[in-house]
Amino acid sequence: MNTHILLGTNLGDREGFLKLATELIEQRVGRVTRKSPIYETQSWGYQDNDYLNQVIVCETTLSPEETLKATSRIENELGRIRDRQGYQARTIDIDILLCGNEVVDSPTLTVPHPRMQERKFVLIPMCQLDGNLMHPTINKTMNELLQQCTDNCNVKPYKQQ
């Protein structure tokens, strides 16, 4: 199954964390078949360092819950700290956006990601990969969702150093 995953980082070696997270996902979740360009984005929900964001597509035989367990372990290994409620700076954030056309609503996981249509830092890289991809519950394409998105955060292509 093709699983779309959002990577985000705003602490430390941001490029290095994206690369390492992708490598670990490839080893533990499944083959990474596509990667969007990297975007630099204002922090969302609080003020802090800008994020680097990227969407990757992973071909996996894991269930969505198994994918969540694997990506949570990767976050922990890469120094992700969850010490308070709300949005905060992080070395790596790994969000499962889509798992094919599956819909999951469990206490630990919601797929499609419940706020992806509200965030340009998700929709812009998704459109780069496949703007005609249909959201499985909203029944609109990624391009349509981006056109309707009211998020005003600045999302720009990242100029790698």
PyRosetta script that sets phi, psi and omega in degrees:
from pyrosetta import init, pose_from_sequence

init()
pose = pose_from_sequence("MNTHILLGTNLGDREGFLKLATELIEQRVGRVTRKSPIYETQSWGYQDNDYLNQVIVCETTLSPEETLKATSRIENELGRIRDRQGYQARTIDIDILLCGNEVVDSPTLTVPHPRMQERKFVLIPMCQLDGNLMHPTINKTMNELLQQCTDNCNVKPYKQQ")
pose.set_psi(1, 139.0)
pose.set_omega(1, 175.1)
pose.set_phi(2, -80.2)
pose.set_psi(2, 122.8)
pose.set_omega(2, 179.8)
pose.set_phi(3, -116.6)
pose.set_psi(3, 125.1)
pose.set_omega(3, 177.2)
pose.set_phi(4, -92.7)
pose.set_psi(4, 127.6)
pose.set_omega(4, -175.5)
pose.set_phi(5, -127.4)
pose.set_psi(5, 132.9)
pose.set_omega(5, 175.5)
pose.set_phi(6, -97.1)
pose.set_psi(6, 130.3)
pose.set_omega(6, 174.0)
pose.set_phi(7, -108.9)
pose.set_psi(7, 139.4)
pose.set_omega(7, 176.9)
pose.set_phi(8, -145.1)
pose.set_psi(8, 145.3)
pose.set_omega(8, 179.5)
pose.set_phi(9, -155.1)
pose.set_psi(9, 140.2)
pose.set_omega(9, 174.1)
pose.set_phi(10, -139.6)
pose.set_psi(10, 17.6)
pose.set_omega(10, 176.6)
pose.set_phi(11, -127.7)
pose.set_psi(11, 146.6)
pose.set_omega(11, 172.8)
pose.set_phi(12, 67.3)
pose.set_psi(12, -145.8)
pose.set_omega(12, 179.9)
pose.set_phi(13, -78.8)
pose.set_psi(13, 84.9)
pose.set_omega(13, -172.7)
pose.set_phi(14, -58.5)
pose.set_psi(14, -46.5)
pose.set_omega(14, 178.4)
pose.set_phi(15, -61.4)
pose.set_psi(15, -41.9)
pose.set_omega(15, -179.9)
pose.set_phi(16, -62.9)
pose.set_psi(16, -39.9)
pose.set_omega(16, 178.5)
pose.set_phi(17, -66.2)
pose.set_psi(17, -39.6)
pose.set_omega(17, 177.1)
pose.set_phi(18, -61.9)
pose.set_psi(18, -44.9)
pose.set_omega(18, -178.6)
pose.set_phi(19, -64.6)
pose.set_psi(19, -46.6)
pose.set_omega(19, -178.2)
pose.set_phi(20, -65.9)
pose.set_psi(20, -41.6)
pose.set_omega(20, 178.3)
pose.set_phi(21, -61.1)
pose.set_psi(21, -42.2)
pose.set_omega(21, 178.7)
pose.set_phi(22, -62.4)
pose.set_psi(22, -44.1)
pose.set_omega(22, 179.2)
pose.set_phi(23, -62.0)
pose.set_psi(23, -43.0)
pose.set_omega(23, -179.2)
pose.set_phi(24, -68.9)
pose.set_psi(24, -36.5)
pose.set_omega(24, 175.7)
pose.set_phi(25, -63.3)
pose.set_psi(25, -42.1)
pose.set_omega(25, 179.0)
pose.set_phi(26, -62.0)
pose.set_psi(26, -38.1)
pose.set_omega(26, -179.9)
pose.set_phi(27, -72.9)
pose.set_psi(27, -35.8)
pose.set_omega(27, -168.4)
pose.set_phi(28, -110.9)
pose.set_psi(28, -20.3)
pose.set_omega(28, -176.5)
pose.set_phi(29, -110.6)
pose.set_psi(29, -50.0)
pose.set_omega(29, -179.4)
pose.set_phi(30, 163.7)
pose.set_psi(30, 173.4)
pose.set_omega(30, -174.8)
pose.set_phi(31, -64.8)
pose.set_psi(31, 128.0)
pose.set_omega(31, 175.7)
pose.set_phi(32, -82.1)
pose.set_psi(32, 116.1)
pose.set_omega(32, -174.7)
pose.set_phi(33, -97.7)
pose.set_psi(33, -26.1)
pose.set_omega(33, 179.7)
pose.set_phi(34, -149.8)
pose.set_psi(34, 151.9)
pose.set_omega(34, 176.3)
pose.set_phi(35, -137.1)
pose.set_psi(35, 136.7)
pose.set_omega(35, 174.8)
pose.set_phi(36, -76.2)
pose.set_psi(36, 166.4)
pose.set_omega(36, 166.4)
pose.set_phi(37, -60.1)
pose.set_psi(37, 162.6)
pose.set_omega(37, 176.4)
pose.set_phi(38, -88.4)
pose.set_psi(38, 138.6)
pose.set_omega(38, 178.3)
pose.set_phi(39, -120.5)
pose.set_psi(39, 147.2)
pose.set_omega(39, 174.3)
pose.set_phi(40, -104.1)
pose.set_psi(40, 131.7)
pose.set_omega(40, -168.9)
pose.set_phi(41, -136.4)
pose.set_psi(41, 140.3)
pose.set_omega(41, 171.8)
pose.set_phi(42, -58.7)
pose.set_psi(42, 148.0)
pose.set_omega(42, 174.7)
pose.set_phi(43, -61.0)
pose.set_psi(43, 145.7)
pose.set_omega(43, -173.6)
pose.set_phi(44, -109.8)
pose.set_psi(44, 122.4)
pose.set_omega(44, 176.6)
pose.set_phi(45, 91.4)
pose.set_psi(45, -5.8)
pose.set_omega(45, 178.4)
pose.set_phi(46, -167.1)
pose.set_psi(46, 168.4)
pose.set_omega(46, -179.8)
pose.set_phi(47, -100.0)
pose.set_psi(47, 125.6)
pose.set_omega(47, 177.3)
pose.set_phi(48, -168.1)
pose.set_psi(48, -167.8)
pose.set_omega(48, 177.4)
pose.set_phi(49, -57.7)
pose.set_psi(49, 151.1)
pose.set_omega(49, 175.9)
pose.set_phi(50, -67.1)
pose.set_psi(50, 151.1)
pose.set_omega(50, 178.3)
pose.set_phi(51, -92.7)
pose.set_psi(51, 152.6)
pose.set_omega(51, 159.6)
pose.set_phi(52, -102.9)
pose.set_psi(52, 132.2)
pose.set_omega(52, 179.3)
pose.set_phi(53, -127.9)
pose.set_psi(53, 146.3)
pose.set_omega(53, 177.7)
pose.set_phi(54, -153.3)
pose.set_psi(54, 142.3)
pose.set_omega(54, 173.4)
pose.set_phi(55, -105.0)
pose.set_psi(55, 133.4)
pose.set_omega(55, 174.7)
pose.set_phi(56, -119.8)
pose.set_psi(56, 153.5)
pose.set_omega(56, 175.2)
pose.set_phi(57, -113.5)
pose.set_psi(57, 127.0)
pose.set_omega(57, -175.4)
pose.set_phi(58, -120.5)
pose.set_psi(58, 130.8)
pose.set_omega(58, 174.9)
pose.set_phi(59, -92.5)
pose.set_psi(59, 116.8)
pose.set_omega(59, -172.7)
pose.set_phi(60, -136.1)
pose.set_psi(60, 154.2)
pose.set_omega(60, 171.7)
pose.set_phi(61, -101.9)
pose.set_psi(61, -3.3)
pose.set_omega(61, 179.1)
pose.set_phi(62, -72.1)
pose.set_psi(62, 151.1)
pose.set_omega(62, 172.4)
pose.set_phi(63, -72.6)
pose.set_psi(63, 163.2)
pose.set_omega(63, 175.9)
pose.set_phi(64, -56.2)
pose.set_psi(64, -40.6)
pose.set_omega(64, 179.2)
pose.set_phi(65, -65.6)
pose.set_psi(65, -40.4)
pose.set_omega(65, 177.2)
pose.set_phi(66, -66.0)
pose.set_psi(66, -37.0)
pose.set_omega(66, 176.8)
pose.set_phi(67, -63.1)
pose.set_psi(67, -42.9)
pose.set_omega(67, 178.0)
pose.set_phi(68, -60.5)
pose.set_psi(68, -45.0)
pose.set_omega(68, 178.9)
pose.set_phi(69, -60.2)
pose.set_psi(69, -44.1)
pose.set_omega(69, -179.3)
pose.set_phi(70, -65.5)
pose.set_psi(70, -44.0)
pose.set_omega(70, -178.2)
pose.set_phi(71, -71.3)
pose.set_psi(71, -32.3)
pose.set_omega(71, 176.1)
pose.set_phi(72, -65.6)
pose.set_psi(72, -39.5)
pose.set_omega(72, 176.4)
pose.set_phi(73, -63.8)
pose.set_psi(73, -39.7)
pose.set_omega(73, 178.1)
pose.set_phi(74, -63.1)
pose.set_psi(74, -44.6)
pose.set_omega(74, 177.2)
pose.set_phi(75, -56.2)
pose.set_psi(75, -47.2)
pose.set_omega(75, 180.0)
pose.set_phi(76, -61.3)
pose.set_psi(76, -44.8)
pose.set_omega(76, -179.8)
pose.set_phi(77, -62.9)
pose.set_psi(77, -30.8)
pose.set_omega(77, -179.3)
pose.set_phi(78, -92.0)
pose.set_psi(78, 13.2)
pose.set_omega(78, 170.6)
pose.set_phi(79, 91.0)
pose.set_psi(79, 15.0)
pose.set_omega(79, 177.2)
pose.set_phi(80, -66.0)
pose.set_psi(80, 127.3)
pose.set_omega(80, 179.5)
pose.set_phi(81, -116.2)
pose.set_psi(81, 127.7)
pose.set_omega(81, 176.2)
pose.set_phi(82, -113.6)
pose.set_psi(82, 84.9)
pose.set_omega(82, -174.9)
pose.set_phi(83, -110.2)
pose.set_psi(83, 0.6)
pose.set_omega(83, 177.9)
pose.set_phi(84, -157.2)
pose.set_psi(84, 168.5)
pose.set_omega(84, 179.6)
pose.set_phi(85, -78.9)
pose.set_psi(85, 156.3)
pose.set_omega(85, 173.7)
pose.set_phi(86, 87.7)
pose.set_psi(86, -172.4)
pose.set_omega(86, -177.3)
pose.set_phi(87, -79.1)
pose.set_psi(87, 143.0)
pose.set_omega(87, 180.0)
pose.set_phi(88, -156.6)
pose.set_psi(88, 163.5)
pose.set_omega(88, 178.1)
pose.set_phi(89, -63.0)
pose.set_psi(89, 151.6)
pose.set_omega(89, -178.6)
pose.set_phi(90, -157.1)
pose.set_psi(90, 150.4)
pose.set_omega(90, 176.4)
pose.set_phi(91, -70.6)
pose.set_psi(91, -37.6)
pose.set_omega(91, 177.4)
pose.set_phi(92, -155.3)
pose.set_psi(92, 141.7)
pose.set_omega(92, 173.7)
pose.set_phi(93, -130.1)
pose.set_psi(93, 127.3)
pose.set_omega(93, -179.0)
pose.set_phi(94, -122.2)
pose.set_psi(94, 113.9)
pose.set_omega(94, -179.0)
pose.set_phi(95, -116.1)
pose.set_psi(95, 131.1)
pose.set_omega(95, 173.7)
pose.set_phi(96, -81.9)
pose.set_psi(96, 119.8)
pose.set_omega(96, -178.4)
pose.set_phi(97, -92.8)
pose.set_psi(97, -52.8)
pose.set_omega(97, -177.9)
pose.set_phi(98, -140.2)
pose.set_psi(98, 146.0)
pose.set_omega(98, 172.6)
pose.set_phi(99, -125.2)
pose.set_psi(99, 83.1)
pose.set_omega(99, -172.7)
pose.set_phi(100, 57.1)
pose.set_psi(100, -131.4)
pose.set_omega(100, 176.8)
pose.set_phi(101, -104.1)
pose.set_psi(101, 12.8)
pose.set_omega(101, -179.0)
pose.set_phi(102, -67.4)
pose.set_psi(102, 147.3)
pose.set_omega(102, 173.6)
pose.set_phi(103, -118.8)
pose.set_psi(103, 125.3)
pose.set_omega(103, -179.3)
pose.set_phi(104, -125.7)
pose.set_psi(104, 131.3)
pose.set_omega(104, 175.7)
pose.set_phi(105, -139.6)
pose.set_psi(105, 87.3)
pose.set_omega(105, -178.6)
pose.set_phi(106, -121.3)
pose.set_psi(106, 172.0)
pose.set_omega(106, 178.0)
pose.set_phi(107, -61.1)
pose.set_psi(107, -23.8)
pose.set_omega(107, -176.3)
pose.set_phi(108, -107.7)
pose.set_psi(108, -14.1)
pose.set_omega(108, -173.2)
pose.set_phi(109, -151.4)
pose.set_psi(109, 134.8)
pose.set_omega(109, 172.0)
pose.set_phi(110, -124.6)
pose.set_psi(110, 121.7)
pose.set_omega(110, 178.0)
pose.set_phi(111, -134.2)
pose.set_psi(111, 131.1)
pose.set_omega(111, 0.2)
pose.set_phi(112, -60.5)
pose.set_psi(112, 155.1)
pose.set_omega(112, 178.8)
pose.set_phi(113, -54.2)
pose.set_psi(113, 128.9)
pose.set_omega(113, -170.2)
pose.set_phi(114, -67.4)
pose.set_psi(114, -16.8)
pose.set_omega(114, -177.9)
pose.set_phi(115, -119.8)
pose.set_psi(115, 10.6)
pose.set_omega(115, -175.5)
pose.set_phi(116, -59.8)
pose.set_psi(116, -34.9)
pose.set_omega(116, -178.4)
pose.set_phi(117, -72.2)
pose.set_psi(117, -9.1)
pose.set_omega(117, -179.7)
pose.set_phi(118, -97.1)
pose.set_psi(118, -2.4)
pose.set_omega(118, -168.9)
pose.set_phi(119, -127.6)
pose.set_psi(119, 116.3)
pose.set_omega(119, 179.3)
pose.set_phi(120, -63.7)
pose.set_psi(120, -31.3)
pose.set_omega(120, -179.2)
pose.set_phi(121, -68.2)
pose.set_psi(121, -12.8)
pose.set_omega(121, 171.7)
pose.set_phi(122, -94.6)
pose.set_psi(122, -48.4)
pose.set_omega(122, -172.0)
pose.set_phi(123, -69.5)
pose.set_psi(123, -36.7)
pose.set_omega(123, -179.2)
pose.set_phi(124, -63.2)
pose.set_psi(124, -51.2)
pose.set_omega(124, 176.6)
pose.set_phi(125, -66.0)
pose.set_psi(125, -32.1)
pose.set_omega(125, 175.8)
pose.set_phi(126, -61.7)
pose.set_psi(126, -42.0)
pose.set_omega(126, 178.5)
pose.set_phi(127, -66.4)
pose.set_psi(127, -33.3)
pose.set_omega(127, 176.5)
pose.set_phi(128, -63.1)
pose.set_psi(128, -35.9)
pose.set_omega(128, -179.7)
pose.set_phi(129, -79.6)
pose.set_psi(129, -45.4)
pose.set_omega(129, -177.4)
pose.set_phi(130, -166.7)
pose.set_psi(130, 87.3)
pose.set_omega(130, -178.3)
pose.set_phi(131, -65.2)
pose.set_psi(131, -21.1)
pose.set_omega(131, -179.8)
pose.set_phi(132, -91.2)
pose.set_psi(132, 1.5)
pose.set_omega(132, 178.0)
pose.set_phi(133, -63.9)
pose.set_psi(133, 131.9)
pose.set_omega(133, -177.0)
pose.set_phi(134, -89.4)
pose.set_psi(134, 130.6)
pose.set_omega(134, 172.3)
pose.set_phi(135, -68.8)
pose.set_psi(135, 126.9)
pose.set_omega(135, -171.0)
pose.set_phi(136, -69.5)
pose.set_psi(136, -16.4)
pose.set_omega(136, 179.0)
pose.set_phi(137, -115.0)
pose.set_psi(137, -27.8)
pose.set_omega(137, -179.6)
pose.set_phi(138, -86.7)
pose.set_psi(138, -22.0)
pose.set_omega(138, 178.9)
pose.set_phi(139, 60.1)
pose.set_psi(139, 41.0)
pose.set_omega(139, 171.7)
pose.set_phi(140, -131.1)
pose.set_psi(140, 153.2)
pose.set_omega(140, 178.5)
pose.set_phi(141, -76.2)
pose.set_psi(141, 164.2)
pose.set_omega(141, 176.4)
pose.set_phi(142, -59.6)
pose.set_psi(142, -39.3)
pose.set_omega(142, 177.6)
pose.set_phi(143, -60.9)
pose.set_psi(143, -43.2)
pose.set_omega(143, 179.1)
pose.set_phi(144, -65.0)
pose.set_psi(144, -42.3)
pose.set_omega(144, 179.0)
pose.set_phi(145, -62.9)
pose.set_psi(145, -40.5)
pose.set_omega(145, 178.6)
pose.set_phi(146, -64.2)
pose.set_psi(146, -41.7)
pose.set_omega(146, 179.6)
pose.set_phi(147, -62.5)
pose.set_psi(147, -30.8)
pose.set_omega(147, -177.3)
pose.set_phi(148, -93.2)
pose.set_psi(148, -7.5)
pose.set_omega(148, -174.9)
pose.set_phi(149, -69.8)
pose.set_psi(149, 132.1)
pose.set_omega(149, -179.1)
pose.set_phi(150, -100.0)
pose.set_psi(150, 2.9)
pose.set_omega(150, 178.2)
pose.set_phi(151, -59.8)
pose.set_psi(151, 130.6)
pose.set_omega(151, -179.1)
pose.set_phi(152, -109.4)
pose.set_psi(152, 15.0)
pose.set_omega(152, 175.8)
pose.set_phi(153, -65.6)
pose.set_psi(153, 144.7)
pose.set_omega(153, 179.2)
pose.set_phi(154, -78.6)
pose.set_psi(154, 117.1)
pose.set_omega(154, 178.3)
pose.set_phi(155, -120.0)
pose.set_psi(155, 117.0)
pose.set_omega(155, -176.4)
pose.set_phi(156, -132.0)
pose.set_psi(156, 152.8)
pose.set_omega(156, 176.5)
pose.set_phi(157, -58.9)
pose.set_psi(157, 139.9)
pose.set_omega(157, -178.2)
pose.set_phi(158, -87.9)
pose.set_psi(158, 128.8)
pose.set_omega(158, 175.1)
pose.set_phi(159, -90.6)
pose.set_psi(159, 104.3)
pose.set_omega(159, -176.0)
pose.set_phi(160, -62.8)
pose.set_psi(160, 138.8)
pose.set_omega(160, -174.6)
pose.set_phi(161, -75.5)
pose.dump_pdb("model.pdb")
